[in-house]
Every structure is written in structure tokens, then in C-alpha cells.
Amino acid sequence: MLTYLLDSQDLADVRFAVSPVAEMVLSMRALRDPGRFPLQLGWVRAVQSQVADLDWNVLRRLVNDTMGSPDFLTPRPISPLTQLTDELDVITSVDRRTFERQIVAVNGELPEDLTVEEVVEVLRQYWDAAMAPYWNRMRTLLSADISYRGHILTQQGTGAMLNDLGPAISYANGELKVERVAHLSRTEAVAGRGLVLQPTLFGPHAVIPFDPGADPLLGYPPRGQANLWSVVEPPSRQDLAQLIGTPRAHILELLTYPRTTTDLAGELKVTPSAVSQHLQLLRRTGLVEPQRTGKQVLYRPTELAALLTGTDLA
């Protein structure tokens, strides 16, 4: 068990983040022991053939038999908008001493001639094969969970939000207890370093840093995983039109890049006010979001819209 000690300031500083690279590294757990991840079997089945030809001499060194991974592979994210390329740059810059120490701590030995550059290159290949085709779907669920936790935090307080993270996680009187995560129990004070909460699809109970004393981080299981792989194919154009209406479906199709109301009206050959009404409904239902650039307001699809239409965000 890990116990984080939080004072009042630590509780006020709790923040959420999503880490693409952590999801990638942790996903290897599911490929290594699928029986522990029944909710992700749809993904496991889909990617097994895609990853078979990757360099598993390197990949198997990144998750051990007890599902531990070197902390340098999962740098603490700072935002729900963290990008994979930025995280891979952080991994690439890790110093050789930290790289060797953490690889040995996880594996018991340092494979001959293994370098961080080789690890990063194999991770890029793994991402393209196993994660990229499904990332919009994964990220949408993770982001939706953060929104849900944010509502609990604002309406009921930090303590209630922490106690709702999962059955292995509990909070009371300044102590955040995380069970089923370590053979040896340890207690660590957050002490102003900031606690980052990170939803992850590949931590059945919870995920904590491998190294004692690492920056405070807690991965927890997000809501809605049971239905994540239940829809394999995106809806057809006709299905989408029946769901949200033909004009609004057409608008989503046109938003392959951020566009103004006037631009869309010209494309659709209707009045800007008609487009504006459709955009406001799409905005209220979480399918588009505005962004201001100078005097213009541009609209772009949200992650939910990308998941619904099976497209990548612009």
C-alpha cells in the first residue's frame, strides 16, 4: 500500500492529466497478461497481429513480471492536453545514469547495448501499430472521466472526489491510501510537489510510481471502460444523419479544419444564422467547440465528435 499525506494546500493543488506515453507503456501489461485486463480484450485481440513483428527483445524490458515499469518511461504529465511527441522528447533526454538504474531496478539487469534512443524508436513503432488507430477513442473516454471528476470536485469537494476514484483508493484526514499496488507499504508526504491524478485504461486497481520518493502521481481506472470496445466501426453517414440530423452531420464533415460560421454558410449555401443555430446545438451537445482568433470565431470538432465520426482531430 502507498499512503500519500496531503495538507490543505496539497488538496487545493490536486490536478488531472492524460499521458499518451503512459497509456502506451502501461498497455503492454494487457498484452503480457490479458487475463488481468478483461475490459481491454477487444483491444488486445485487435492489435496482437499488428505488434507481433515489433522488437520484443526491447519491449519486454519495459514491463516486468509484476507489471512494474521504469519511471523515466512515464514522465509525470502536467495537462489533459499532453502530447506524445513532447513526452517522447522528455524520455529521450533522460540521463544515462537514471536510465541504467531504473532498467536494472525493474529487470534485475541491464541488457547489453540497450540505449534510450533505441527504446524511444521501438516505442514510436509500437504507438503506430497498437495505439494510434485507437487513440481518439481512448482519449475521449479519459477526457470524459476527467470532466466527471471535475464536477464531483466542484460540487462535493476534493475528499469526495478522491474517495470516488476506485475501490483500491480511499481518502480520510489528510491520508490518501492506495492499495494493491506494492509489495512493501510506504508513506510519502506530497509536501507541495503537487499530486497528479491520471485516468488510465491499463491499471485495474491503481498505478503509482515505481521509485519511492518520485513526484506524486496516481493512476486510477476511469468510468465507462466496459463499453469502450463495444462499437467497433464508426456509424455510416446515413446513421450519423439520422442521429443528429443531415445539416448538422454535414457541418461535422466539413470541419476537417477550424472554420467560421460565414465560411460554412458559403459552403452549404445557406444563411449564416441557419449555420449558427446548428453550431450552437452542436456546441451544447459537446460536438464542436469555438476558438477565437483575433476578431474571428472558428469552430472545430471535439474529441467526442472525432470518436463519433471515426476521424482524426484537425
N, C-alpha and C positions, 0 to 999 in steps of 0.2 A: 504493500500500500504506500502511496505517496500522499503526504499531507502538506498543502500549501497554507502558510499563515498569511492572512491578509488584514491590514489595518484599514481604517476608514478611507484613507487616501487611495490605497490599493484597490479597494472596491469601486471607487469612483473612476479609476483608470482602466478598468477591465475593458477590453476591446475585442472585436471579432475580425477574422481574416480568413481568406481562402488561399490555399497554396497548391498551384498546379503540380509543382515538382514533388511535394509531399504525397499528393494523391498518386502520382506515378510510382514513387518508390514504395509506398505502402501497398499499392495494388499487387506487387509481386508476392505479397503474403497470400493473396487469394489464388494465384497460380501455383504457389508452392504447396498449399494445403486447402483445396477448395471446400472440403467438408466443414471448415470453420467459418465459411462465408456463404451460407445458403442463399442470402438475398442477392448475391452478386453472381450466381451461377449462370445467369443469362449472358453476362459479360464474359465470364470465363470461357464458356462454350464458343462465343463469337470470336475470341482473339487467340485461342490456342494454336490454330494453324498459322496465324499471322506472325506469331513470335517464335515459332519453332526454329527458324534459321538464324535467330539472333545469337550473339556471343554470350552464351550462358556461362562460360568459364568466368566472365566478369560479372554478369548479373547475379549469379548465385552467391557472390561475395557480399552483396549489398543487403541481404536479409538472411539472418541465421536461423537455426532450428527453433529458437524460442521467439522468433519474429522480431528480433532486435535489429536496428539499422544504425549506421554511423550518423551522428547528429549533423555532420557537415553536409550530408545529403538532403537534409530537411531544414534549411535555414528558416528562422522564425519569420513568418510573413508579417507585414505591417498594415495590410489593407485587404478588403474584399476584392480589390481590383488588381492584385498582384499578377504580374505577367511571367510566363515560363522563361522567356529569354533573360529577364532580369535575374531570376533565381539561378539559372544555369551560369550566369556570369559570376554570381556570388560563390557558387561551388568551385568554379574554375580558379578563383583567386585564393582558395584555402591554402595555407602554408603547408609545406611538406611534412613538418613535424606533427601537426594536427591530423593530417591525412593518415599518416602511418599509425599514429597512436590509436585512432578510432577504428581503423580497419582491423588492427590487432585485437582491440577490445571486443569487437563483435565476432571475429572469426578465429581468434586464438593464434593467428599467424598472418604474415604479410606475403601475399602471393608475389612471386619473383617478377620483377619488371612492371608491376602494375602502377600506372600513373593516373593522376586525377584527370588529365586530358583524355585518356583512354576511357575512363569511366563516363565522362560527360558525353563523349561521342556515342557510346553504346546507349546511354540514356536518351539521346536525341532519336536514335533509331527505334528504341522501344516506344517512345512517345508517338512517333509517326505511325507505328504499326498497331499499337494497343490502345492509345489514349485519344489521339486527335480525332478519329472518327466519332467518338462518343462524348467528347469533352463538353460540347454545348449542353447536352442532356444532363451530364453530371453537374456542371457548374450551375445550371438553373436550379437544380434541387438544393445544392449547397447554399446558394444565394437566398432562395426562398426560406430555408431554415433560419438563416441569419435574420431575415426580416421578422420571422415569427418570434425569435428570441428577443429581438428589439422591442416588440410590442409588450412582451411579458415584463421586460426590464422597466419600461416607462410606466406601465400600469400597476405593477406589483412590487417592483424593487429588485435590486441585484440578487438578494438572497433567494427570492422565489425563482428567479431565472436560473441560478446555479443549481438549485435543487430539482429543476426540471430537465437537466441535460441528459440524464440516463440513470439506470438502476445502480451502476457502479460508482456514481458520483453523488456526494452529499455535502451540504454546507450548513454549518451552525457555529455561532460565536467566534467568528473570525477564522475558522478552520475549514478548508476545502479538502475533503478526503476523496481519494481516487483509489478504488480497489481493483484487484485482478490485473495489475499492470507490472508488478515487480516481485521478484522472489524475496528481496530484502526490503523491509519498510524503511522509509526515510521521511524526514520532516524538513521542509525548506521554507524560509521566510521570503515572500515576494519582495519586501523591502524597497519599494519604489521602482523596481525594474519593469513593472507592467506585466499583467497576466493577459496572454493572448489566447482566446478561445477559437478553435478551428474545427468546424464540422468536417468529418472525413467518412467516406464510404467504406474504408478498409480498416476500421478499428472497431471490432464487435462490441467492446466494452468501453475502452478509452485508450488514448495514446499519449505518452509522456516522453520527454527527452531521455535518451539512453544514459547520458552522463549526469551524475549528481552535480548540482550547482549550475546547470545550464540555465539560460534565460527561461523564465516561466512560460510554459506552453501546455495547453491541454486540448487534445483532440477528442471529440465526442461524436457519437452516432447521430446523424441528422434524421429528422422525421421523413416519412414518405418513401423509404427505400424499397418497401415491399412492392411498390408499383413502378419502380424505376425502369424495369426492362419488360413491362407488360405490353408496351406498344413498340413493336419492332420497326415498322415503317411509318414515315410521316403521312398525314392524310393527303388524299388526292386534292387537286384543285377544286373539283366539284364538292368533295366533302368539306373542305375549308369554307367554300362559299355558302354551303348550307348552314354551317356553324355560325359564321359571323356576318353573312350577307355578301353578295357579289361585289358591291362597290368597295367595302372595307377589305375584302380579300385581295382585290385588285390593287388597292393602295399598298398593302403589305408587300405584294410582288414588286411594286415599283420602288420600294425603299431599300434598294441594294446599296445605296449610299444616302447620307443625310440630305433631305430636300425640304424646300419651303412649301407653304400652302399654295402660293401662286404657281410655283413650278409644277406641283402635282395637278392643279386645276387645268393648266395648259395641256398637260399630258393626257388628262382624262376628258378634256373638252367640256368641262362643267364650270360653274361659278366657284370662286374661292370660298364663299360662305358655305356652299354644299360640302366641299372638301373639309372645311374647318369643323363642321358638325361631326363628320365621320372621324376625324382625327381626335376630337375631344372624347368621343366614346371609346376609341381605341386606347387613348391615354388613361381613361378611368378604369378600363379593364386590364391595364398593365401590359399592353401590347406595343405601344410606342412611347417614346419619351422625347421631350423637347430639349434642345440645347441652343443657347443664344450665342450668336457670333456677330458682334457689332450690333447693328440695328435689325438684323435678320434673326428669325427663329426657325431653326431647322428641326426636322423630325427624323428620328431613327428608330428601327425596331429594337425591342428589348430582348433580353435573353429568353424570356418566355415565348416571344414571337418566333425567335430562331428555333427553339425547341418544337414549337407547333408546326412550323413550316419545313423543318428539316434543313435549314440553310445556315450558313455561317454569318456572324455579325460583320457589318462593314467596318 
